[in-house]
Amino acid sequence: MAQDNTNNQATGAASGTTESGSSDLFNTAAGWVLFAGIVGLGLSVLSDKYFHGYDAEDLPTEQMGYVVEGVEEEGAADAGPTLAQVLVDADPEAGAKVFQKCQSCHNVEQGGPNGVGPNLHGVMGKPIASNAPGFNYSSALKDKGGEWTWENMSEWLAAPRNFASGTSMSFAGLGSIEDRANVMAYLAANGGAPPKPEPEAPAEEEAAPAEEGAEEGAATEEGTEAEAPAETAEG
Ligand code: HEC
């Protein structure tokens, strides 16, 4: 293409000025100079284009590293509030209503009888399968080990048979984390409980209460809101 143009121009220039041979020669020479210039320019444009392809900035950056598929960032999977967060607003009075599902088998009063299930007064924080010494616990629950922390109790109440496969508690479980939090608050209001898990911000390290003062500490920290309805729930 560059060559065609140059040839046309060269011959055009030649045919335009036919007066003298020297002028012819000059025009031919000029034509070649022009041709060389155009070819040179064309080459430089071409080479620029060609080598430009290797500039680092032109490489598609998203393909420069290895992309590991199927690896998700932590926390992406489980949405929804954590137990600690839900426990902040746990309401023993609402828990009393949830406990109606448990009442056919459990009593929460101090010194109350065992039923189909053991008495639950003060069960929060106790070693698992120990709250009612006279009760005939299943070996599934006795062998579980550990204590009734808020986390354990939530897991147990969500699906008793998953927590202790072979348990004699024939109860499907409480699917709602709010129901579990509320019924645990109700159990806590009936005989106490260890400190609740702290939601995120470890702001109050020095506030970590000593064993004895645990309940009072937790109660005053979270305001009287949680304590007040507990008393009405008991009556
Ligand atoms: C159908 C009867 C039944 C119902 C309903 C029931 N439970 Fe139970 N529960 C039992 C039995 C039986 C056990 C003893 C389980 C074992 O030994 O494996 C038990 C054990 C427990 C324990 C362990 C006590 C300990 O000393 O370690 C807790 C806590 C508990 N139940 C809470 C509840 C709550 C809260 C509800 C209601 C949301 C509930 N249960 C509903 C029968 C029941």
Boltz pocket constraint, residues with backbone or C-beta under 6 A from the ligand:
constraints:
  - pocket:
      binder: B
      contacts: [[A, 98], [A, 99], [A, 101], [A, 102], [A, 103], [A, 104], [A, 105], [A, 106], [A, 116], [A, 117], [A, 118], [A, 119], [A, 120], [A, 123], [A, 127], [A, 128], [A, 129], [A, 130], [A, 131], [A, 132], [A, 136], [A, 137], [A, 138], [A, 139], [A, 140], [A, 141], [A, 142], [A, 157], [A, 164], [A, 166], [A, 167], [A, 168], [A, 169], [A, 170], [A, 171], [A, 174], [A, 183]]
      max_distance: 6.0
